[in-house]
Amino acid sequence: MNLKSLLLGAIAASAFAPVAMAERGSDGEVKIIYWQAPSIMTPYLSGGTKDLEAASLVVEPLARYNETGAMVPWLVDEVPTVENGGVSADLTSVTWKLKDGLKWSDGSDVTSEDVKFTWEYCTAEGGGCAQSEKFLDVTAVETPDAQTVVVKFGVAKPFPYGPFVGAQSPILQKAQFKDCLGPKMPECTDANYGPIGTGPFVVTDFRPNDVVQLEANPYYRDPAKPAFAKVTLKGGGDATAAGRSVLETGEFDYAWNLQLAPEVLAKMEAAGKGKIVSGFGTLVEQIQVNQTDPSAELGDERGTAKHPHPFLTDINVRKALSMAIDRTLLTEIGYGDAGRPTCNVLPAPAIYASTANDGCLVQDIAGANKILDDAGWAKGADGVRAKDGVRLSMLFQTSTNAVRQDFQALLKQWWGEIGVETELRNISGSVFFGGDPGSPDTFQKFWADVEMYANNFDGTDPEAYMANWACDEFPRPETQWQGNNMPRFCSEDYDALIAEMAKTGDINKRAELAKAMNDMLMQAYVIIPLVDRGRVSAHANSLGGVVLNTWDSEIWNAADWHRVK
């Protein structure tokens, strides 16, 4: 079977079934809490999930993925395929037809020029686009009429659904962002904080790292939706307080990312005010291992390819760090049944899951010590290893969260047992996952030796996701510190696999290539996966219409949410 065959009919032809509503805005206000507060409202300037999902209430893609991972039309009536003529027979172009009568939230018409502009915006010279991998191999976007968009590729593209599909690649209004190209991208504060969109809600007030106030979009395409007139999306605090605010006190209606110990969640749910919802997708808690030197004395060149890391460029050190970890214990402590220990950054769908790295599931402190001994890293009087005057002393950063701080403490202990000194640092999630190029504390800037967070991707095809670790995906000053290759890993062989997958149609061959990329990263130990995490959130018993989605924005169908009387 090849992917071209799959395109002949495997993609869903209709969107998620609508929910009957009385009238727009009839259910008052819904209150959402994301304890990692949004810092910006455009996905193109942040790779943080909190920002992507907050923005999904406002800006939308042409198509997206439903709760099963199936692609569904959103701003179009059908997803283009080879069968319906939307994908060219040679797989070098895809044609999208916008729905009739689409309006922006300011009342103006949505046209194909807006779609074309979005590509131009993300790929403009001198800019820093956090989702640049979505436009891999795009050579042109043509607009033969106001409703038709033709995306051209430089190679035959068996999976042509990277651009404009999923929460990470929504459409921006050209009129609002036309003066925000390239280096000006982060300077357009009004647009970045309050984008004009096609989604069910409109931003009325945005306070970075605090709260977003929204109201129903008067031009939303379904006159009966959204049921809620207003949305308050509150940020800050921690996962414990967020969980309590829905499950125990009823102050909020929806709480995202309840990264809490299982017994804590069970106790909260027992209060009877809300329900926990969860599901597995592609979310992996992982450690990124910096291949560049983050030393402050390097000034503007710290964390760049000009300066290799003084000891983490030694694969023996990276491998030893991984071998020292007890992933099963981390999973039990942090996630219980909502987690699974993993040795892969690409854990799903099943066809893409490698078994080549399963040795990491067994902790091996003795083996890690032997590797470092054999590599010449000798323990000093203080128990810390050194070689040629370089000590194995690391700064380990992550976001502020009880589970992550528990993980940090255990990792520090295990790494201490193999002679690695570790300083721990935690940063507010609103800042750590923010997109501010001026902040020294973002996960993109990575001014530490190792860092920990979770990562995933839209949909079920990993082509664009695995392209995150291409050489040109380095966050760096020239990209305003945007990019997804946090370890600054660079391999010509890896880049060749990306190019090969882009033009490969056979689904089994695509799986082989994806596994090969995963294995290359894992066996280089530039990423150290820990836990395949399920999404865990909660909603009030009085909030109806919630459908947890692990393949797109978690709050993808907020237009269907309503108050249960």
Order of alpha helices (4+ residues) and beta strands (2+ residues): alpha-beta-alpha-beta-beta-beta-alpha-beta-beta-alpha-alpha-beta-beta-beta-alpha-beta-alpha-beta-alpha-alpha-beta-alpha-beta-beta-beta-beta-alpha-beta-alpha-beta-alpha-alpha-alpha-beta-beta-beta
